[in-house]
């Protein structure tokens, strides 16, 4: 499994709103495509930061699955214009769960 370990920092005070939209709209859309989401996990040290993992069956499927989400109507027509302005920054680290240790 290929996993993106994602760190998001929202603009001050927007974390709760971002996560509300993320949970209600983005996570179900990811699931429909076959991506797994683990999280979000809230930073206890920074009220504007959270983390989540996004999983793909393998490296070959990662780009097509991401394209299906980011080129889709939900992202292009709604979420991109709502969520992206809420973010101050985000970071992504891609890892391979070659040992199969992650269970969702």
C-alpha positions in Angstrom: 0.0 0.0 0.0 1.2 3.5 -0.8 0.4 6.1 1.9 0.5 9.8 1.8 1.2 11.2 5.2 -0.4 14.7 5.0 0.1 17.7 7.3 -2.3 20.6 6.9 -2.1 24.0 8.6 -5.2 26.1 8.2 -5.4 29.9 8.5 -6.0 30.8 12.2 -9.3 29.6 13.5 -10.4 27.7 10.4 -9.4 24.1 11.4 -12.8 23.0 12.7 -14.6 24.3 9.6 -12.1 22.8 7.2 -12.4 19.4 9.0 -16.2 19.6 9.0 -16.2 19.9 5.2 -13.4 17.4 4.8 -15.3 14.8 6.7 -18.7 15.4 5.1 -17.7 15.8 1.5 -14.1 14.9 0.8 -13.7 11.6 2.7 -16.8 10.0 1.1 -15.6 11.1 -2.4 -12.2 9.5 -1.7 -13.9 6.3 -0.6 -16.0 6.1 -3.8 -12.8 6.2 -5.8 -11.2 3.5 -3.6 -8.8 5.7 -1.6 -8.6 5.1 2.2 -8.5 8.0 4.7 -7.2 7.5 8.2 -7.7 10.6 10.4 -8.0 13.5 10.7 -5.7 13.7 13.8 -5.7 17.0 15.5 -2.4 18.6 16.7 -2.5 19.1 20.5 0.3 21.7 20.1 -1.1 23.8 17.3 -4.9 24.6 17.1 -4.6 25.2 13.3 -2.8 22.0 12.3 -4.1 18.5 11.6 -2.8 15.3 10.0 -4.3 12.5 8.0 -3.1 9.6 5.9 -4.4 8.8 2.4 -3.9 5.3 1.2 -3.7 3.8 -2.3 -3.6 0.1 -3.2 -0.2 0.5 -5.0 2.1 3.0 -6.7 0.5 2.5 -10.1 -3.0 3.4 -9.0 -2.0 6.5 -7.0 -1.9 9.0 -9.8 -5.0 7.9 -11.7 -7.0 7.8 -8.4 -5.8 11.3 -7.5 -6.6 12.6 -10.9 -10.1 11.2 -10.7 -10.7 13.1 -7.5 -8.9 16.4 -8.4 -10.4 16.5 -11.9 -13.9 15.6 -10.7 -16.9 17.9 -10.4 -16.9 17.9 -6.6 -13.3 19.2 -6.3 -13.3 21.5 -9.3 -16.9 22.8 -8.8 -17.0 23.2 -5.1 -14.2 22.0 -2.7 -11.2 23.6 -4.4 -12.6 27.1 -4.1 -13.8 26.5 -0.5 -11.0 24.5 1.1 -7.8 25.8 -0.6 -8.3 29.4 0.6 -8.6 28.1 4.2 -5.1 26.6 4.1 -1.9 28.3 5.1 0.2 25.4 3.9 0.3 21.6 3.5 3.0 19.0 3.3 2.9 15.5 1.9 5.3 12.6 2.5 4.7 9.5 0.4 5.7 6.2 2.0 5.3 2.5 1.1 3.7 0.2 3.6 5.6 -2.7 2.1 5.2 -4.7 5.4 1.4 -4.3 5.3 1.3 -2.9 8.8 -1.5 -0.3 8.3 -5.0 -1.7 8.8 -8.0 0.5 8.0 
